Amino acid sequence: MATAAALGKPERAGRKPVTSKVELSHAALVLFDRKGFDQVTVDEIAAAAGIGRRTFFRYFPSKNDLPWGDFEELLARMDGYLDSLPETVPLASALCNAVIEFNRLQPEEVPYHRQRMELLLGVPTLLAHSTLRYAAWRQVVARFAGKRLDLPESSLKPQAIAWALLGLCLAAYEQWLETTDTELTGILQESLKLFPDVLEGQTEG
């Protein structure tokens, strides 16, 4: 990986250059929290991370992608987790279990994730961009639901299931952000208790 020094850029004294998407995302979240998302530039993020501007764009195509961290890898893991489940696991249980695993955080990651979700749910600049990521997440759910229901993933029932599950997750996230002493998985589990009823309505007929 090209460092700031290799690109002729001064590295930030005393800081090792970041070497992963997660580290770069963390560095950006600190700046966003301090100055506000719209006020932070790509050059400032790169400097804080000890890398050059060119290296920044090898990790993320835009500043808007930074709050998502390594979302693609997490989404691939969720997809793989669903594929690994036996057919004996009911559809609702499989999807709810996948959501919980997808959102299970290490303690040191929790403060960053709070900042991340506050940005994604509260910054107008990011709301439109987030629809692309939510669409990718829904397609993982719809693909699995379609496979279980023997329907194309683009058909109504799998898509409705995916939208319903996303809505329950976002409702849980909003509640989580309003508290300081509640675990994310606990609020998600409470919200997902509604999912079997929603799913039953979608699979009838």
ABEGO torsion letter per residue (X at the ends): XBBAAAAGBBBBBGBBBBABAAAAAAAAAAAAAAAEAAABBAAAAAAAAGBBAAAAAAABABAAAAAAEBAAAAAAAAAAAAAABBAABBAAAAAAAAAAAAABBBAAAAAAAAAAAAAAAABAAAAAAAAAAAAAAAAAAAAAAAAAAGBBAABAAAAAAAAAAAAAAAAAAAAAAABAABBAAAAAAAAAAAAAAAAAAAABX
